[in-house]
Amino acid sequence: MSLSKKTVHDLLSDSSFPLFLLLVGAFFLTVFFRISASVVLPLEGVRLGMSASLIGFISSVHFYAYAFLQPVSGVLHDRYGPVRVVIFGLLLTAASCLLLTLVRTPFTLGAWRLLSGFGVAPMYSAVLVFQAFAFPPERYCFYAAINMGLSSLGAIVSVAPLGFAIDIFGMTVTFALLAAVPLLMSFFLMTKASKDPIRLSSAGNADRGLLSILPGIWNAVLFVFKTPRLRALQTLWAISSASLLTFQGLWGVSWFAAAFDASPASARFWSSLVSVGMMMGPILTSGVVVTPASLPAAMRKVSTANSLSWFFLLAAAWWSPAVWVGGVGALVVGMTSGMRGVFSLAAITAISPAGKRGSVFGAMNMTAVLSAVVFQWGTGFIIDHFPGAVPGTFTAEGYFAGFLAVACAMAASLLALKPLGRDPLRPEPGME
């Protein structure tokens, strides 16, 4: 169902919309800093003479910190409201940027990744909780499209534009300027904090001690894994997210360079179309009105399309000599991943208890991020068995083998559609 101009105007004029856009901007920073290591660390690695294993370890510190704080962030959103939690995260993010304006050593680079992981950890679940609480559930796809579309720009800006800025201004000036962005955003959020509808509805919970969040975290994890339909959605979300991050955040450029004998610039451009697809996919779903009855069928369609897209990308890399064909494959993977993400989040929202959505999102996102670490390590293990002529390089066959394993995992994830069922999605009872 398409949106009329009047409907769009009504949705955009909602009093909660400006606050929603600020939270989406915070999530933009999450995506930006997740990918920025692919530009910063190789440059610093050459300057400092760091080994590839050390560079990989420094990069992964961000993901461990991010995953650890996911269930914590979710409970904090439910209790204190996402605006207050995000303000604190933005201040940590600004502090992490300032670390790179100092003397850069392996230690300070690791501290940057660690602090940035802690800083951006609350952003994703903050937007999910806010949009689920503040807007009509049947228009979830509209707001999710704005969220995922705008935030996906972070993956694009964090590669070529960031590298260009570092080349022109240097690392110190670039990250001093970047530190100003979260600081300004935190200031604007402070002026809007009193209008957080979640905070207003849960004001009594804020008086409880911080240690009292621990049972909430444990209950959320147990609730997800004990609830068949949430467990099915967890499987679909985790494997899709891990597959995308393995391509987008690690091997995509190297794979395209090897498979198509492309220059670094060409490989970066065509493989980055996956991020463009991540913007287009949610836009294509923005006019869909989701209902509890329609969500199971929507999940089946987009999950199947997403799985097939990975085999299309494999075929393009194996049989086509033209790098643009691989770019089309990457674009399709990104589009179907974005669509799958929108409907997955809508389904999770429909099933989760209204007052515990932050806890559920946090617990599930932790598993998704840890799955990405496993996928990156696993594909690296496979690719290592196909060394290239020059140390540190690998063959196209190695990347194909690694991503064949990814595609098979995506196909296997479709088995989770059976416990999801076909009945309308309703909030699941049993979480205290």
N, C-alpha and C positions, 0 to 999 in steps of 0.2 A: 504494500500500500504506500503510495507516494504522499508526501507532505504538501499541503497547500501553503500558499504564501501567508495566509492568516494564521495557520497552525504554527509555522516556523516563527512568525512574529511573536505569537503568544509564548512559545517555548523560550525564545531568547529574552523576552521581557520579564521572565520570572525573577523575583527579587533575590533569589539565591544564585542566579547565573554569574554575576561578577565574582563572587567568592569562589564559585566552581572554576572559573577561568584561572584564578590565581593558583588554585590547587593543581590544575592541569599544568600550569607553568612550572610548578615545583616538580611534577613528574617528568616534565621535559628535561630537567636537570639530572634526574635519575638516569635516563637513557643516555644523555650526553656523557656523563662521567663513567658510565659502564663501558662505553666504547672508546673514550678518549685515551685510554692506556695504549691502544694500538698505534697511536701517533707519538705519544710522549715517551713511552718506555724504549722503543727501538732507538730513538734519537739519543736518549740518555745512556742506553746500553752501549752504543758505539763510543760515546764520550768517556764513559767510565770503564769500558772494557769488561762489562758484565757478561756472564755466560747465559746461554738461552734458558737453562734450567732456573737460574736466579731470576731472570726477567719473568718467566712463567709463574714462579712462586710469588713475586711481588704483585703481579696482576691478579692472581687468585685470592689474595688477602681480602680484596674488596668484596668478593662474592661470599666468602665465609662470614664476614662481618654483616653483610646484607642479609644473608639467610638466617643468622642467629637472631637478629632483631625482628624478623617478620612476625612471629607469634606475639612477641612483646608489644610491637607497634599496634597490632590489631586490638589487643585488650585495652591499650591506652586510648585508642580512638573511641572505643565504646564508652570509656569512663570519662575522659577529659574533653572529648571532641577533637576531630582531626585538625582543626585550625591551630589550636595551641600546640599540638604535637609537631606539626609541620614547621611552625615558627622555630622551635628548638632545633629541628633537623636542618633548617636553612642556615642557622648560625654555625652549626658544626661543619656544614658544607663550605661556608665562607672561610672558616679556619683551615680547612684542608687545602684550599687554594693558596692561602698565604704561606703554607709550608713550602710550596714550590718557588716562592720568591726569595727563600733563604738559600744557603749553600745546599746543593742537591747531591746527596750521597745515596747509596743503596738503602740506608736506614731512613732518611727523610722521604725517599720515594715510597718505601713500604708504609711509613706513617701516613703519607698522603692517601694511599689506597685504602688503608684501614679506616682512617677518619672519614673519608668520603663514603665508604660503605656504610658506616654508622649513620652519617648525616642524611643520605638519601633513602635509607631503609624505610622510613614511614610514608614516603610520598605516594607510592602506588596504591596501597590499601586505603590511604586517606581519600583519594579521589573515588575509589570504588564505594567506600562506606558513605561518603557524602552524596554521591549521585543516587545511590539506592535509597537514601533517607529523604532527600530533599525534593525529588522529582517523581512524577507519576510512573509507576512500574511499566505500564504499557509503552512508554516512550523511552525505555532504557537504551534502545539501539541508537537513538538520536544523540543522546549525551555521550554514550560510549564511543560513537564515531568521532565526536569532537575530541574526546580525551585521547583516544589511540591515534587519531590522525595528527593532531598537533604535537603530541609527545614523540611520535615517530620521527619528526624533524630533528630531534636530538641526535639520532643515529647518523643523519646526513651531515649536520653541522659539525659533529665531533670528529670528522675525518678530514676531508679536503679543506674546508674553511678554517678549522683549527690549525692544521698544518701550515696553511698560508699565513695565518696570524703569527705563528711562532717564527716562521721564516722572516717576516717583516719586522716584528716588534721584539722578538726574543722571548724566551720562556718566562723571565721574571715579569716583564711588563704585561704579557698576555694573561698570566694567572693573577696578577694584581687587579686587572680589569675584570676578570672572571669572578673574583671574590666580591666585587661590588654588586654583582647581579643578585646572588642570594641575600645579601644584606638589604638591598632595596626591596626585594620581595617580602622579606620578613617584616620590614617596616610597614608596608601596605597591609599585610595580613594582620598586624597588630591593630591597625585602625578598624579592621572589619571583624575582629575576634568576637565582639559582643553579639554579632548577628549569626553566629554559628548555630543553626537549629538543633544540631545534635548535642552541643554543649548545653543549650538551654533545657533540653529534655532530660539530661542525665546529670544535672547539677548536684544532686545528692550523692552520687557515686564518687565525686571528686574529693570528698572529705575522707575517704578511706585511705589507709596507708598503701605505699607502693608495693610492699611485700604481699599484699593481698591479691595482686594480679597473678601470682604464680599458679594458684588453683585454676584460674580462668584459662591460662595457657594450656595447662595439662588437659582440662576438660574439652577445650577446642580441638586439640590433636586427637583425643579419643573419639570425640563426636564425629570427626571427619572419617576416621578409619572404621568406625563401627556402623556408619550409615551407608548402606549399599549404593544409593544413588549419588551421594557426595563422593564416595570412594571411586565410583566410575568416572565422575567428572574430574576428580583429582588426577586419575590416570591419563585421561585425554589431555588435560591442561599441561601436566608436567612433561609429557613426552613431546607434545607440540612445541612448548616453550624451549625445552632443552635442545631440540633439533634446530630450531631457528637460531638460538644463541651460539650453537656450535658452528653454524655457517656464517652468521652475521658478525659475530664477535671474535672469531678465531681463524678458521681455515678458508673462508670464501675467496679472499683475494689470492691467496697462494694457490688454491685449486684452479681458479680461472687462468692464472699465469701459466701453470703447468699444462693444463688440459688444452688450452688454445694457443699456446706459445705467444701469449700476449705480453705487452710491456706493462710495467707496474701501474702506470697511469690508466691504461686501458682496462686492466684487470680490476682496479679499484672502482672505476666508473661503472662497468657492467655488472659487477657483483653487488654494488650498492643499490641496484634497482630493487633488491629484496626489501630495502627500507622504503622505497617509493611505493611498492606493493602493500606494505604494512599501513601506509596512509590511505591508499585507494580502497582496500578491502573494507575497512569500517565505513568509509563514505558510501559504498554501495549498499550497505545494510542500514544506513541512517533513516531511511523512510519506512523500515519494517516495523509494524506494530506487533510486539511480542505479547503472547498470552501464555498462561500455564499449560494450555492444551497444545499450542503450536510449537513449544520449545523442543520437545523430544524429536519431532520430525526434522526441525531445523538443524539440530545437533547431528543427526544422522547424515544429512545432505552435506553440510560443510566439512564434517570430519572425513567423510569419504573423499570429497574433492581435495582436501588438504593432503591426505595420504597419497593420492594419485599424483599430485603435483610434484612430489619428490622423485617419483620414478620418471616423470617427464624431464626434470632437471638432469637426472642421471643420463637419460638417453641423449639429451642435448650435448652434454659434456663428452660422451663417449663416441658419438657418431658424427657430430657436426664439427667442421673445421672453423666455423665462423663464431667469433666470440659474442656477437650480438644475439645469436640463438640461445647461448647460455644466459645472456642477460634477460631474454624473454622468460626462460625457465625460472630464473631468480625472481622476476616480477610476479609470476604466477604463484610461486611458493609464498611470497610475501602477502599477496592478495588473499589467498585462501587461509593463510595463518591469521591474518587480521580479522577475517570474517569468523573464523572458528573462535578466536579470542572473544569477540563481541558476544556471540551466542553462549559460549561457556560461562562468561561472567554473568549474563542474564539468568542462566539456569542456576548457577550457584546462589545468586541473589534470591531467586524464587524459592529455593529449598531451605535457605538458612533462616533461623529465627530472627525476627526483626531487630531485637536488641543485642544480638550477638554476631552480627555480620562482620564487624571488624575482626573479632577473634577468629572466625572461620576463614576469612580472606587471608589473615596473617599466617595461620597454620598451613593453609594450602599453598600459599606463595613460597613459604620456606621449603616445602618439598619440591616445588618446581625449580627453585634456584639450585638446590642441592643436586637435583637431577641434571641440571646443566653442567655442573662440575663433573659429574660422572660421565656424561656424554663427551665432554671435551677431553677428559683423560682417556676414555675408551677409544675414541677416534684417533687420538695421538698415538696410542699403543699400536693400533693397526697400521697407521701411516708410517710409523718408525720402521716397519718391516720392508719398506720399499724406498731405500735411500737413493738419492740422486748422485750424479757424478761429482758434485761439489758438496763437501760437508755442510750440513744444515739445510740442504734442499732435498725434495722428495719428488717422486714421479707421479704422473697423472694416474697411473694404475693404483698407487697407494691411496690417493684422495678418493678415487672411485670406490675402492674397497671400503674405506672408512664411511663414506656416505651411503653405500649400499646397506651397511649395517644400520644406519640412521633410518633409511627408507623402510627397511624391514621392521624396525621398531615402530615406526608410524603405522604400518599396516597391521601389526599385532595389536596396537592400541584400540583398533576398531572392535576388538572383542569386548571392550568395556561398554559398548553400546547396549549389550544384552541386559546387564543389570540396571542400566539406566531406565529401561522399560519404555512403554508408549503412553502410559497414563499421564494426565496433567501433573505438572510439578507443583507441589505444595510445601509449605514450611514443615520440616521434620521435627517432631517433638523429642524431648529427652535430654536437651542440653540445659544444665542449670547454671 
